[in-house]
Amino acid sequence: MAFQKAVKGTVLVGGGALATILGLSQFSHYRRKQVNLAYVEAAEYFTEPVNREPPSREAQILTLKNTPEFDILVIGGGATGSGCALDAVTRGLKTALVERDDFSSGTSSRSTKLIHGGVRYLQKAIMKLDIEQYRMVKEALHERANLLEIAPHLSAPLPIMLPIYKWWQLPYYWVGIKLYDLVAGSNCLKSSYVLSKSRALEHFPMLQKDKLVGAIVYYDGQHNDARMNLAIALTAARYGAATANYMEVVNLLKKTDPQTGKEHVSGARCKDVLTGQEFDVRAKCVINATGPFTDSVRKMDDKNAAAICQPSAGVHIVMPGYYSPESMGLLDPATSDGRVIFFLPWQKMTIAGTTDTPTDITQHPIPSEEDINFILNEVRNYLSCDVEVRRGDVLAAWSGIRPLVTDPKSEDTQSISRNHVVDISESGLITIAGGKWTTYRSMAEDTVNAAIKIHNLKAGPSRTVGLFLQGGKDWSPTLYIRLVQDYGLESEVAQHLAATYGDKAFEVAKMASVTGKRWPIVGVRLVSEFPYIEAEVKYGIKEYACTAVDMISRRTRLAFLNVQAAEEALPRIVELMGRELNWDDHKKEEELETAKKFLYYEMGYKSRSEQLTDRTEISLLPSDIDRYKKRFHKFDADQKGFITIVDVQRVLESINVQMDENTLHEILNEVDLNKNGQVELNEFLQLMSAIQKGRVSGSRLAILMKTAEENLERRVPIPVDRSCGGL
Ligand SMILES: Cc1cc2nc3c(=O)[nH]c(=O)nc-3n(C[C@H](O)[C@H](O)[C@H](O)COP(=O)(O)OP(=O)(O)OC[C@H]3O[C@@H](n4cnc5c(N)ncnc54)[C@H](O)[C@@H]3O)c2cc1C
């Protein structure tokens, strides 16, 4: 039987009507009241979470093994699967959740990070008088408000500017955006407004001025997607769900119903990816929430099941923060060739994207150089010619796979569903596919409703509207001040901890080690330019981080912000994790290598270093070549033709600079193309040439050598009579 998703109206009874009576101006006040009401309602149903802290992974695995039968087993720990587990467990169902990699390692950590209704969808709904599309936007806007309310530490409203380049677009966009506010109704975050050209440039000074007429600013939400996903999974664990990452479903179990004689899915064969051990997890109902991998699980159920997923890859790049204002994004919803282009501030950097290309399904999608250059070219069209958009400014890049689906029960097999699909197979496997991050909660609610109905489970209604996620309940915008005052953390670090862990930030602060300095008292950074501290590595293990990749990409977001900084932090992260998890030297080496490969292939490091391959021709003026040769020979004093770590150390010592050996090795390694442990003159000139062409920026070796040269030149020889050495 097919269970096609039915889109509901507002979940909170009477919201729309009451808002109309109150009038538009009182929407924001009403929103607060509305969500608070929902929370009170939820609180009446709930006892507190059963676990103060999520149980350890080992304890969770024991529960998975020893529970005779769960009500629901969810496969896939992305946003959708974690949402299903939370929805099910808070209705009182005995719930299990298994994820074969890390929570959020799939599409859910690789999104644009917007919590949105979809301005573009609304435009289509209106132009085509499409009621289904309209309802989809309305529902997403309700979910947007709820998510901002239940995880205020991880999400915030973000003003987004639509630049207007033709006069006729102004009323057209204005009407569209005002309708977006109107459809949001009581869930409108803040009212949109129009900006004149000069005001638009005040807000967004790097914007291309020519032909700009003005701009419209509207609001959507933005979040830290991987941390949000983790908060959902951890909340489910605290409410009693048996959740385990690195637990792969390798097969489905089936039982024959004695009454009907029909086979039905009764659990799954699971494999602990970290130990290789396999065991069965039994459940009355199994939910397939595996995103782009939906068909692989559907085929475990029925090898003839038709594929429903049409994967499409979206690449994003991360550039330095100065490419966008700190608190305003830019979006063009309809470029001349129909694509969306945006750059949004995120974690003090700028995210730009995106592409939309058919792809193969893989666990390790790789952003190509072609995709990166495509986005860079698009970005160039929007920025003033004063801003040189350089390839070298791409600090990280990633590709995510959109799990677009066709409804298997739809007559039109070619049509991609604009919404999510809940499908029930002959043997009772429930598949939830499609949808978007923003609507994970309502997707989960629909899925668990279907599970309860089809499998006759005893459970109440969904209780996740207004249910705070881990860290959200006692968070306040000023929480970070207490972290500074009570623990002696740097303000920037305290703000980061509060925005990442919410009210759990105190626990991280308690674990922070003493710096040995007058200020900050505690909180040793993992890398100097990011506020991530060593205590987060220890805490990350309590949050089920098992590998160094988990730590650099989803507990901290270093890999998504700056691959070089992530690589720099890796040795220390591996050392700290090794201490906690008893890793021997071999395991540490393995973790380091895997994490480096991850950065190299999946996070754009490869394309970055390919800018420096042997193929990079040197196009420098002869005068520049002479200048750089001179600089090189300051280090290569004995004219060997190459410099080694010893040469760099010698120069640094002569100017009283100390740098630890590991860091120096890393710095040299970035430029050492043939990996022979030394930087040859040719390699150095290639680097300088790439920097001049804007293909590489922020090379630490180049900066170090230039600074050292300046320092050496500044040193005035001390006359013998003043040297205190005497004759
Ligand atoms: C480029 C891009 C940008 C996007 N931007 C936005 C945005 O800004 N806002 C928005 O609302 N939406 C956005 N989306 C959509 C959103 O990210 C996805 O809809 C959502 O993350 C999908 O979540 P999921 O849980 O279904 O899939 P996933 O996150 O991929 O999770 C599926 C999980 O299943 C696991 N799994 C697979 N097979 C097995 C198995 N056999 N056993 C155990 N586990 C298994 C995988 O390891 C994976 O972790 C974007 C998508 C893309 C691609």
The ligand as an SDF file (V2000), in Angstrom:
LIG
                    3D

 53 58  0  0  0  0  0  0  0  0999 V2000
   24.4760   20.6870   -2.1130 C   0  0  0  0  0  0  0  0  0  0  0  0
   23.2630   20.5780   -1.2500 C   0  0  0  0  0  0  0  0  0  0  0  0
   22.7870   21.6890   -0.5690 C   0  0  0  0  0  0  0  0  0  0  0  0
   21.6470   21.5860    0.2300 C   0  0  0  0  0  0  0  0  0  0  0  0
   21.2470   22.6840    0.9340 N   0  0  0  0  0  0  0  0  0  0  0  0
   20.1490   22.6080    1.7050 C   0  0  0  0  0  0  0  0  0  0  0  0
   19.7520   23.7330    2.4700 C   0  0  0  0  0  0  0  0  0  0  0  0
   20.4180   24.7780    2.4930 O   0  0  0  0  0  0  0  0  0  0  0  0
   18.6280   23.6210    3.2030 N   0  0  0  0  0  0  0  0  0  0  0  0
   17.8650   22.4950    3.2140 C   0  0  0  0  0  0  0  0  0  0  0  0
   16.8360   22.4820    3.8780 O   0  0  0  0  0  0  0  0  0  0  0  0
   18.2440   21.3980    2.5330 N   0  0  0  0  0  0  0  0  0  0  0  0
   19.3710   21.4280    1.7940 C   0  0  0  0  0  0  0  0  0  0  0  0
   19.7890   20.3120    1.1080 N   0  0  0  0  0  0  0  0  0  0  0  0
   19.0570   19.0690    1.2540 C   0  0  0  0  0  0  0  0  0  0  0  0
   19.4560   18.3360    2.5320 C   0  0  0  0  0  0  0  0  0  0  0  0
   20.8120   18.4840    2.8070 O   0  0  0  0  0  0  0  0  0  0  0  0
   19.1180   16.8590    2.4060 C   0  0  0  0  0  0  0  0  0  0  0  0
   17.7930   16.7440    2.0030 O   0  0  0  0  0  0  0  0  0  0  0  0
   19.2720   16.1430    3.7500 C   0  0  0  0  0  0  0  0  0  0  0  0
   20.5190   16.4130    4.3310 O   0  0  0  0  0  0  0  0  0  0  0  0
   19.1290   14.6510    3.5210 C   0  0  0  0  0  0  0  0  0  0  0  0
   19.2920   13.9940    4.7550 O   0  0  0  0  0  0  0  0  0  0  0  0
   19.1900   12.4260    4.8320 P   0  0  0  0  0  0  0  0  0  0  0  0
   19.2540   12.0670    6.2590 O   0  0  0  0  0  0  0  0  0  0  0  0
   17.9970   11.9920    4.0870 O   0  0  0  0  0  0  0  0  0  0  0  0
   20.4540   11.8800    4.0230 O   0  0  0  0  0  0  0  0  0  0  0  0
   21.9700   11.7370    4.5200 P   0  0  0  0  0  0  0  0  0  0  0  0
   22.3980   12.8970    5.3130 O   0  0  0  0  0  0  0  0  0  0  0  0
   22.7860   11.4150    3.3230 O   0  0  0  0  0  0  0  0  0  0  0  0
   21.9200   10.5000    5.5060 O   0  0  0  0  0  0  0  0  0  0  0  0
   21.7850    9.1670    5.0770 C   0  0  0  0  0  0  0  0  0  0  0  0
   22.6740    8.3250    5.9530 C   0  0  0  0  0  0  0  0  0  0  0  0
   22.4030    6.9440    5.7380 O   0  0  0  0  0  0  0  0  0  0  0  0
   23.5980    6.2370    5.9870 C   0  0  0  0  0  0  0  0  0  0  0  0
   23.5190    4.8960    5.4030 N   0  0  0  0  0  0  0  0  0  0  0  0
   23.4630    4.5670    4.0970 C   0  0  0  0  0  0  0  0  0  0  0  0
   23.4040    3.2250    3.9630 N   0  0  0  0  0  0  0  0  0  0  0  0
   23.4330    2.6860    5.2010 C   0  0  0  0  0  0  0  0  0  0  0  0
   23.4170    1.3530    5.7180 C   0  0  0  0  0  0  0  0  0  0  0  0
   23.3760    0.3070    4.9020 N   0  0  0  0  0  0  0  0  0  0  0  0
   23.4640    1.1680    7.0610 N   0  0  0  0  0  0  0  0  0  0  0  0
   23.5090    2.2280    7.9150 C   0  0  0  0  0  0  0  0  0  0  0  0
   23.5260    3.5020    7.4650 N   0  0  0  0  0  0  0  0  0  0  0  0
   23.4880    3.7380    6.1330 C   0  0  0  0  0  0  0  0  0  0  0  0
   24.6540    7.1080    5.3140 C   0  0  0  0  0  0  0  0  0  0  0  0
   25.9400    6.8390    5.8060 O   0  0  0  0  0  0  0  0  0  0  0  0
   24.1500    8.5120    5.6510 C   0  0  0  0  0  0  0  0  0  0  0  0
   24.7900    9.0640    6.7780 O   0  0  0  0  0  0  0  0  0  0  0  0
   20.9420   20.3770    0.3240 C   0  0  0  0  0  0  0  0  0  0  0  0
   21.4310   19.2500   -0.3530 C   0  0  0  0  0  0  0  0  0  0  0  0
   22.5830   19.3560   -1.1190 C   0  0  0  0  0  0  0  0  0  0  0  0
   23.1120   18.1540   -1.8100 C   0  0  0  0  0  0  0  0  0  0  0  0
  1  2  1  0
  2  3  1  0
  2 52  2  0
  3  4  2  0
  4  5  1  0
  4 50  1  0
  5  6  2  0
  6  7  1  0
  6 13  1  0
  7  8  2  0
  7  9  1  0
  9 10  1  0
 10 11  2  0
 10 12  1  0
 12 13  2  0
 13 14  1  0
 14 15  1  0
 14 50  1  0
 15 16  1  0
 16 17  1  0
 16 18  1  0
 18 19  1  0
 18 20  1  0
 20 21  1  0
 20 22  1  0
 22 23  1  0
 23 24  1  0
 24 25  2  0
 24 26  1  0
 24 27  1  0
 27 28  1  0
 28 29  2  0
 28 30  1  0
 28 31  1  0
 31 32  1  0
 32 33  1  0
 33 34  1  0
 33 48  1  0
 34 35  1  0
 35 36  1  0
 35 46  1  0
 36 37  1  0
 36 45  1  0
 37 38  2  0
 38 39  1  0
 39 40  1  0
 39 45  2  0
 40 41  1  0
 40 42  2  0
 42 43  1  0
 43 44  2  0
 44 45  1  0
 46 47  1  0
 46 48  1  0
 48 49  1  0
 50 51  2  0
 51 52  1  0
 52 53  1  0
M  END
$$$$
